[in-house]
């Protein structure tokens, strides 16, 4: 009598492949080198006159980045800041520290992506660039349609409301293992 089920055959093949180190055949990886968003005239609130801080949130749409990933699989993600460049409408040389963080999906917790620390006095400037703090893994980040980012600046930011043209680029990578879904 012939078995019409391919499951035993697939399982035997999978065990053979795993035994030879070929488990990567069940992985799928999706990568976007650069996902960018430009915000012109992004508003920032005034800071207290002495030392203070400002915060601003904004979102970057990921689009269909994760459409190839399986719904039921665990997804590992890697998100990296590629560029944060702000050109303000006023002097922002009083900003001593700035950071950009991404919010974990479904929580209020933010994860640091990049930062800026002013060294010395370089005179007035209206430009600010953040440096990446490295890749971060935020569980199921890739399955989101858009990501929420938080910009924070401390020191002596402008004491009046101000605007800036901001360009943000991130690189995203996600991988999922199909092995658990097949068997």
URSUL-V42799 format. One record per residue. N is the residue number from 1. RES is the residue in one small letter. BURIAL is + if it has 9 or more other ideal C-beta (glycine too) atoms within 8 Angstrom, else -. Layout:
n=N res=RES burial=BURIAL
n=N res=RES burial=BURIAL
This chain:
n=1 res=x burial=-
n=2 res=x burial=-
n=3 res=x burial=-
n=4 res=x burial=-
n=5 res=x burial=-
n=6 res=x burial=-
n=7 res=x burial=-
n=8 res=x burial=-
n=9 res=x burial=-
n=10 res=x burial=+
n=11 res=x burial=+
n=12 res=x burial=-
n=13 res=x burial=-
n=14 res=x burial=+
n=15 res=x burial=-
n=16 res=x burial=-
n=17 res=x burial=+
n=18 res=x burial=+
n=19 res=x burial=-
n=20 res=x burial=-
n=21 res=x burial=-
n=22 res=x burial=-
n=23 res=x burial=+
n=24 res=x burial=-
n=25 res=x burial=-
n=26 res=x burial=+
n=27 res=x burial=+
n=28 res=x burial=+
n=29 res=x burial=-
n=30 res=x burial=+
n=31 res=x burial=-
n=32 res=x burial=+
n=33 res=x burial=-
n=34 res=x burial=-
n=35 res=x burial=+
n=36 res=x burial=+
n=37 res=x burial=+
n=38 res=x burial=-
n=39 res=x burial=+
n=40 res=x burial=-
n=41 res=x burial=-
n=42 res=x burial=+
n=43 res=x burial=-
n=44 res=x burial=+
n=45 res=x burial=-
n=46 res=x burial=-
n=47 res=x burial=+
n=48 res=x burial=-
n=49 res=x burial=-
n=50 res=x burial=-
n=51 res=x burial=-
n=52 res=x burial=+
n=53 res=x burial=-
n=54 res=x burial=+
n=55 res=x burial=+
n=56 res=x burial=+
n=57 res=x burial=-
n=58 res=x burial=+
n=59 res=x burial=-
n=60 res=x burial=+
n=61 res=x burial=-
n=62 res=x burial=+
n=63 res=x burial=-
n=64 res=x burial=-
n=65 res=x burial=+
n=66 res=x burial=+
n=67 res=x burial=-
n=68 res=x burial=-
n=69 res=x burial=+
n=70 res=x burial=-
n=71 res=x burial=-
n=72 res=x burial=-
n=73 res=x burial=+
n=74 res=x burial=-
n=75 res=x burial=+
n=76 res=x burial=-
n=77 res=x burial=+
n=78 res=x burial=+
n=79 res=x burial=+
n=80 res=x burial=+
n=81 res=x burial=+
n=82 res=x burial=+
n=83 res=x burial=-
n=84 res=x burial=+
n=85 res=x burial=+
n=86 res=x burial=+
n=87 res=x burial=-
n=88 res=x burial=+
n=89 res=x burial=-
n=90 res=x burial=-
n=91 res=x burial=+
n=92 res=x burial=+
n=93 res=x burial=+
n=94 res=x burial=+
n=95 res=x burial=+
n=96 res=x burial=-
n=97 res=x burial=+
n=98 res=x burial=+
n=99 res=x burial=+
n=100 res=x burial=+
n=101 res=x burial=+
n=102 res=x burial=+
n=103 res=x burial=+
n=104 res=x burial=+
n=105 res=x burial=+
n=106 res=x burial=-
n=107 res=x burial=-
n=108 res=x burial=-
n=109 res=x burial=-
n=110 res=x burial=+
n=111 res=x burial=+
n=112 res=x burial=+
n=113 res=x burial=+
n=114 res=x burial=+
n=115 res=x burial=+
n=116 res=x burial=+
n=117 res=x burial=-
n=118 res=x burial=+
n=119 res=x burial=-
n=120 res=x burial=-
n=121 res=x burial=-
n=122 res=x burial=-
n=123 res=x burial=-
n=124 res=x burial=-
n=125 res=x burial=+
n=126 res=x burial=+
n=127 res=x burial=+
n=128 res=x burial=+
n=129 res=x burial=-
n=130 res=x burial=+
n=131 res=x burial=-
n=132 res=x burial=+
n=133 res=x burial=+
n=134 res=x burial=-
n=135 res=x burial=-
n=136 res=x burial=+
n=137 res=x burial=+
n=138 res=x burial=+
n=139 res=x burial=-
n=140 res=x burial=+
n=141 res=x burial=+
n=142 res=x burial=+
n=143 res=x burial=-
n=144 res=x burial=+
n=145 res=x burial=-
n=146 res=x burial=-
n=147 res=x burial=+
n=148 res=x burial=+
n=149 res=x burial=+
n=150 res=x burial=+
n=151 res=x burial=+
n=152 res=x burial=+
n=153 res=x burial=+
n=154 res=x burial=+
n=155 res=x burial=+
n=156 res=x burial=+
n=157 res=x burial=+
n=158 res=x burial=+
n=159 res=x burial=-
n=160 res=x burial=-
n=161 res=x burial=-
n=162 res=x burial=+
n=163 res=x burial=+
n=164 res=x burial=+
n=165 res=x burial=+
n=166 res=x burial=+
n=167 res=x burial=+
n=168 res=x burial=+
n=169 res=x burial=+
n=170 res=x burial=+
n=171 res=x burial=+
n=172 res=x burial=+
n=173 res=x burial=+
n=174 res=x burial=+
n=175 res=x burial=+
n=176 res=x burial=+
n=177 res=x burial=+
n=178 res=x burial=+
n=179 res=x burial=+
n=180 res=x burial=-
n=181 res=x burial=-
n=182 res=x burial=-
n=183 res=x burial=-
